[in-house]
């Protein structure tokens, strides 16, 4: 021992008595190979980027153009109101109420009946319905009714069904209406049966839930949600193809109707949610001023109204503050995935009337006749492609003119509006990978079978 240090210990340390296997590992490969693979993949993608290809650069432009169109036409008018409605569901609707009408233990006729006809009220696309679906799922809705609502929201759209019948023919319009209603119930029931044990456990847990303290009676919540749904419906009311009829009359006054429901919402915030009246008055004055200054740019006034609602809810303590925070939670969870999905969908399939990496001639050439492959291909393409509300009809009109069969046309109509690549990414984030795969597979398979049957009947 020298200066208190044992030479023997040092010798033992270096004499090879400890093997390499006994020493701690310096490299944990499990924490390295995954990020290394991602980095390598990104590097190779950029290394081989085909920027000299006209189709590739065109597809990139289409991807950005679709994202721009989506931001202009859907985020403010559709998604933001839907986020506020979803936030309100999670804050103002008691879990017990959701469990009573849509829960796993609720009466099937009641729960599936309510969920399956929701699309007749909400004329929304496959992405706009997502915050509403996430809201009722978060509050305890059963998987079956929640899935029925998720499918029916964009699929059972009265405007789209009427437009389908007028442009593509009454046969396919009726088949779409019947198929969409049946799909929503059948797919919901199948999902319930597949995950029966999980649903049964949720129903049993609901029996032990204490009765919640109700802040206001049910009828007040109904009026409050009706005002927000009215804003969502009329703000997104599209221009009809013909400048006559009821739909065109409503379109001509859509912003007046939107403003009417916004005024009702403002009154309710003062009367039932303890918001200071002067805040609503100032917000209303600002929106009206912008509406008069920019009469041909209603989106400016509508955006000001959204900003005003955000300010009002965040500067009022209590329920309204919780409402905004819940709305923000849905927005930050869903928006990034939606835009990522829109970019990919635009890159692969382009916008209506334009092409992405996949040529439209390939698609139209593969959906002729009524073969199993044609119907399956139409279902898969419809499930991946993003359709804004009502845009699927003119797209199909062009495809049918190019030789698409009636069976594949119906298959695309039943799979397309209810699903899209952005929609799938968000559903996976809410339900998980397995349930999302099962749901998408059920939609594709049922749409394919429906197309085969319809094609055989009308062929």
ABEGO torsion letter per residue (X at the ends): XBGGBBAAAAAAAAAGABBAAABBBABBAAAAAAAAAAAAAAAAAAAABBAABAAAAAAAAAAAAAAAAAAAAAAAAAAAAAAAAAAAAAAABBAAAAAAAABAABBAAAAAAAAAAAAAABBBBAAAAAAAAAAAAAAGBBAAAAAAAAAAAAABBAAAAAAAAAAAEAAAAAAAAAAAAAAAAAAAAAAAAAAAAAAAAAAAAAAABBBBBBABBAAAAAAAAAAAAAAAAAAABBBBABABEAAAAAAAAAAAAAAAAAAAAAAAAAAAAGBBAAAAAAAAAAAAAAAAABAABAAAAAAAAAAAAAAAAAABBEAAAAAAAAAAAAAAAAAAAAAAAAAAAAAAAEBBGBBBABBAAAAAAAABEABAAAAAAAAAAAAABBBBBGAAAAAAAAAAAAGBBAAAAAAAAAAAAABBAAAAAAAAAAAEAAAAAAAAAAAAAAAAAAAAAAAAAAX
